[in-house]
Amino acid sequence: MKKLLFQFDTDPIANTFDTIVAYDGGADHVTVHGGLTPKNVGKMVDGAIFTRAPKSKRNTALFVTGSDMAEGEALLNAIKNHFFDDFRVSIMLDSNGSNTTAAAAVAFAREHVEIRGKRAVILAGTGPVGQRAGLMLAKEGAEVVLTSRKLLRAQGACEAMQRSFGVELQAAAASDNASMNAVLEGANIVIATGAAGVQLIAPKQWQTLDSLDIVIDANATPPLGIDGIEMTDRGAERYGKICYGALGFGGFKLEIQRACIAKLFETTDNVFDALEIYAIAKQMRGIA
């Protein structure tokens, strides 16, 4: 029986990146639908859960994609509300690649250091990658600080993670060198998740920071978010810190995404959101 994956994208035009990864993950056929919302997804969910016998439903799965994580979360919840008893299929949420990107970054950090008790700073952390990385670090026992140029925006992101996952993150404003230096003081882990092509910190702001162990930059568009590392860094040691650039951990992000797609077809009740995807990433790296 064919493994059918339905890609439900919240954008009007779905991203071909996700479609290619879906095929590479083992789907025999991927059907792509764009512009999906909680209001119009019901008929498609019904079609997915009612057409195959219970023992065959594991060959049908759903993949929620799109550029907006909040819209993806709303769509995921609407889909789950259509499931009942044995009328369900496995589903994965990875809007904007946020869950898999964050999982790859945090898994590499966890591979190098024990995260519990560490101070982790997520620079420009109010976007979906920053929020999900903050969630994963907090679940590992880190003291997590999410920064933004505006404190209210950072507070909103922290509140969103509290509502969705019950984790406590700290909000901080970092709008100039003085406030950025204050946020970085005592940091053991720094992850930059800002907009493409925006430099967040200069070399001297992190290279002389004695407390710092791990530096990770998710930006692959020059200038990089963390000046002084290379986008191809994969565990490179610079100034006594372990460094990762976007391309350095991006390959593992793709491996995670493909592995999650493959696992969707193992049962009918997998729901892969941030923490489930992070657990798979750790398993792939052999991390307890």
N, C-alpha and C positions, 0 to 999 in steps of 0.2 A: 504494500500500500504506500502511496506517495506521501512524503512529508510536506505538508502544505503550511506555509507561513504567511499570515496576513499582516502586512505592515500598515498600521494605522497612524498616519502622520497628521499632526495638528496644523501644519502649514498648508496653504493651498496647493503648492507644488512640493512633493516629497523629495527628500535628499537622496540622490543616487548612492552616496557613500554607504548609507545604512542598508540599502538594497544589496549592494555587492557583498558587504560583510555577512548579510543574512544567507546568501548563497554559499559563501565560503564557510559558513558555520554548519552547513549540512542540509539546508532545506532543498528539497527537490524542485519546489516551485514557490515563488514569492509573488503574491498579489498585493499591489500597492494602492492605497487609497489616501488621497490628500484632503485637507479641509475638514477633518473629523472633529466633532465636539461631543460633549456628553448628551446633547439632545438628538444627534443624528446617528450615533453609533449603535443603538440598540438592535436595529434590524440585522446589521452585520454580525453582531455577537450571537444573536439567535441562530443565524445560519451556520455559524461555526460550531455551536454546541448541540444542535439538534440533528445534524445530518449523518453522523457516524455512530455506530454501536459503541457502547461503553468501552469495550476492550480495544477499540480502534481510535478512540478520541485522542490518544497520545500522539497521533500522527498529524494533529492539527494544533497550531500554536499561534499566538498573537504577539506582535512586537510594536510597542508604542514609541514613536519617534516624533521629531519636530524640533524647532529651535527654542521653544518656550517650555521650561520645566514645570511652571505652575499649570499651564494648559495640559501638559502631559500627565501630571498628577491627577488633575480633575478627570481626565479621560480614563486613566487607570481605575479610579474609584467607581466611575460610572459602569465600566465593563465588569468589575467584580460584583457590582450590585445586581447584574443580570445572571450571575452564576447561582446555582442551587443544586443541592444533592450531588448526583453524578454528572449533572449537566454543566460542565466546566472544562476548560482547556488551560494549558500553561500560558503564562504571559510574562513579558519582560518590558520594563520601562527604562529607556536610555535617551531621553530627550537631549538633543545637542551633544550626545556622547558624554554627558556629564557624569553619570554613575561610573562608567567604565574608566574614564579619565581619572577621576578622583581615586578610584580603587587602585589603579596602577601606581599613582604617585604615593599614596599612603602605604601600600604594600611594600614598595621599595624602601620607604623610610623605616617601616617596621622591621625590615630585614637587617638594617644596619644598627638600630638602637632599640632599646626597650622604651616604648612610648609612655607608659604609665608614669605619671608624675612630672613629665616634661612640659615645658611651656612652648606651645605651638602657635605661630602667628600666620594667619592667612591674609596676605596682602591683596587688597581689592577683592575681598572675599564675599561680596554680596551676590555675585552671580551664581548660577547653578553648580559649577565645578567647585567654587570656593565653599559654598554651603555644604555640599556633600562631603568634601574633604574634611571640613570642620566636624561634621557629624561622625565620620569614621574615626578621626583622631580622638574625639571626645569619648566614643565608645571604647577606645583603647585605654582610656584613663588619663588623657592629656588635659592640661589647662589650655583651652583654645580661645584665641582672640581673633575675631573677624574685623578687618579694618575697611574703611571707606573714607572718601574725602569728606563725607557728611555723616555725622554721628547718627542722625535719625535713620538713615538708610542702613547703616550697620545694625542698629537696634532692630529694625524691621526684619532683617535676615535672620538674626538670632532668635527672634520671636517665632518666625516661621519654622525653624528647626525644633524649637521647643514644642510647638503645637503638633507637628507631624511625628516627631520621634522622641520627645520627652528628654532632650539633652539640654544642658546649660552651657551656652557659649557667651563669651564676653564681647561686647561691642566697643570699638575704639575709632576715633577719628584720626586720620593721618593725611593731612592736607599740605604739609610743608616739611622741610628737613627736620625742624625741631620736634614736631609731633611724631614724625616717623622714627626718629632716633629714640624717642621716649617709649614708643611701642615695641621697638626691637630690643630694648634693654632686657637682658636676662633670657632672651629667646634661645631655645635649643633647636627648634625646627622652624624653618621659614618656607612657605609655599606661596608663590606669586600666581594669581589667577586673574590678572587684569585683562583689559582689552588689548587686542593685537596692536603691536607697534607702540606701546606706551611704556616708557621706562619708569619703574616705581622706585628703585633704590640704586644709588651709585656704588661702585666697588668699595670705597672706603667705609660705607655704612654697614657692610657685612663682613668684609675681609678681616677687620680688626676686632670683631665681636668674639670675645673669648668663650662665651657660653655656647656659641652656635656649633651644632654638629652636622645638620643636614640642610641643604639649600636646594629647592626644586622650583623650576620656572616652567609654567605651562604655556608660555607664549613662544610661538615659532616664527613670529614676524619681527624682523629688526625694526627699531631697536628693541632688544629683549627687555622683559620686565625687570630682571635682575642683571644689571650691567656687570660684566666680569666673568660670567660663565659662558659656555658654548652650548648652542641648542642641541649638539650631538653628545654632550656629556652624559655618560651612563655610569654613575658611581665614581667619577673622576675626583681626585683629591686636589683641592685648591686652597691654599692658605690654611691647611689643617681642617677643612670642611669637606664633606662628601657632597658632590654636586650632580644634579640631574637637569638636563635641558629637555625641551618638549619632545625632540626627536629621540632622545635617549630613553625615555620611558613610553613614548608613543607606540612603539612596536608591541610592547607588552599590553597596552590598552587594547590593541586590535586582537591580540591573543585571547584576552578576557572576553571580549565581545563575541568572538567566534565560539569560545567554549560555552558561554551562556546560551547561545542559540542552539548548540548541539544538545544541551541539557534540557531544553524546553520539550524535546521530543521523548524524554525518558519516562515522564509521568503526565498526568492530566492536571495536577494541582500545584505545580511550581509557580510561585509569584516572585519574580526577581526585581527588587527595587535596590536601593543603595546598599543596605546591609547584607542582603543575600549575595549581591554581586561582589561586594568586598570579601565575603567569606570564601567565595570561589577563587578570587584573586590570591588570597592567602594560601589556600590549598594548593594552587598551582605553583607557588613559590616555596612550598614546604614549610610554611609558618604555622605554628600552633595557635 
